[in-house]
Amino acid sequence: MINAHEAIPKRRQGAARQKLAVLISGRGSNLAALADAISSGSVPHVKIKIVISDQVNAAGVELARERGLTTAVIQRRGRSREEHEAEILHELDRYEIDLICLAGFMRLLSPGFVARYRGRILNIHPSLLPAFPGLDAQKQALEHGVKWTGCTVHLVDDTLDGGPIIAQRVIPVRDEDTEETLAARLLQEEHKLYAEAVALIASRDYRVVGRRVLRKN
């Protein structure tokens, strides 16, 4: 069931921008940071057309609405992945989406979904991929005793937290760090990194060579 909230249309200005959809499941902090970066002009050529949540009570939905963004809640509980994705794809088609950002979206996308938007889906993960994919990345980092960790934005493929790496940021792991303190420091870097990665992909000034995303110039 889709529960949509339409933002008040704004006057179109300047050249056409790439239409972005952001998929969320939770608090939406990366969504908010990305929306603010776009609004400030630091991520040009992009407009968020819709924010889709698979959770009714996701805090990110309200953050999106506070920023005047169109939202849709497409619940996944008790439904097959095929049925759930069909409704999401319907909304993406409706808004003629060019790019998709996963921002804490907690359901793996099917190979068919990925194929439909191959090379146009971005995800952010709180580790230096390929290290520590999946859930509890901070816990994995602490248990392994690494001295450095970070965050990664990558293009989505059919693997878990795989796909060509667009950008990464590195931070030290402190002796006194807990999962919570490490996650909090990483989140600050995620907010900056995602905006930088989206700006690069939207600029189309890049090429993919194997698993590497390289600037053309």
Secondary structure, DSSP 8 states (H G I E B T S, - for coil): -EEEE--------SS--EEEEEEESS--HHHHHHHHHHHHTSSTTEEEEEEEESSTT-HHHHHHHHTT--EEEE--TTS-HHHHHHHHHHHHHHTT-SEEEEES--S---HHHHHHTTTSEEEEESS-TTSS-SS-HHHHHHHHT-SEEEEEEEE--SSTT-S-EEEEEEEE--TT--HHHHHHHHHHHHHHHHHHHHHHHHHT-EEEETTEEEE--
